[in-house]
Amino acid sequence: MIKHLLLACCFTPALAAQAAAFDADEMLAAHNRWRKTVNVAPLTYSSTLAASAQEWANHLKQNNHCHMQHSKPDGKYGENLFWASALRWSDGRSELQTVSPKQVVDDWGNERADYHYKDNSCTKGKMCGHYTQVIWSTTSTVGCAFAVCEDSHEQVWVCQYQTPGNWIGKKPY
């Protein structure tokens, strides 16, 4: 089983449950299910990319209150981000939402509905670049991580890809 590097300092019971739920094998399998739908080679998991993704997730937690912002990879890797809000109850309570790696990747993969291979474009006003990065044929490795802002119960997920995809004018496969 692939081990995931989780660089967190303070575990609440909810955060510990979320960390225990993170499964790098599940993350990789979810990516590869989407890649199989377009007959591109499966990815392998990179602990180096996972460590880099964890550094960025921790940065977003510490410096950006879990709000999404891409790192500046300068062509070294591609990157997908995912954000999840807290569960909020009518009595004002909030708690950490349980999010699985499969849910994260499927959110990106579901952008397939807005991608048009023939003209290599997205439906106007829609996003599909997360999907095309997941299925980019020359991408061979992925590493992912997440961080939780305990005070707000928000979370941010980061996946980094080598080689990067989404080159202007190029189709993903």
Steps between C-alpha positions, in 0.01 A plus 500: 500500500622846417563711807402864498710764667275714717676795656243619750575616849182490699239228459146552617288181499329614177833581336647169609203322341546697178874424494432132556250511213761631254622213292761563230406168337138621470620833358710324239224252412249784454736676258563179310128423465454831316812439289372156401184658353716663229753216470807679633766334712447486877686735730742398773507668840792725586597556862709799383196664338289408805750675729497806274119495492496476881733800527264702280189382687666599829592838350136557399391405851751723677508798265173493306247361750440195275393716207613360168793655319728319258867473574742625237636181346673672203435194283649252751163340573127540443266560790135446591338651808179409683331683787235372738298708741400405851169333572286767661199421720194716568608543863822670387731202547745408229711192453746348261344354189621151415646506149657199334776503239251344256259791554778751430613334177143434387423870544779576253409208275138608478621806307514255209138595426622850408805396296477479120781288360433584133582868544698457827284746691276538803135595491480879525494607865603153624827354622662184368874545559500286813357214296750542217790500748374175654489330158800673333673218312862605561448544873645196675506577875281666760537589867224643717438642846254707699486739791220599735446842653381380840342832601269508197486125425580579136742286306714536192631213288798518265612257230817560301579328169813428298530562218251786507206510264268766363736641240325759282419363157566137601236233554526289815518169310 
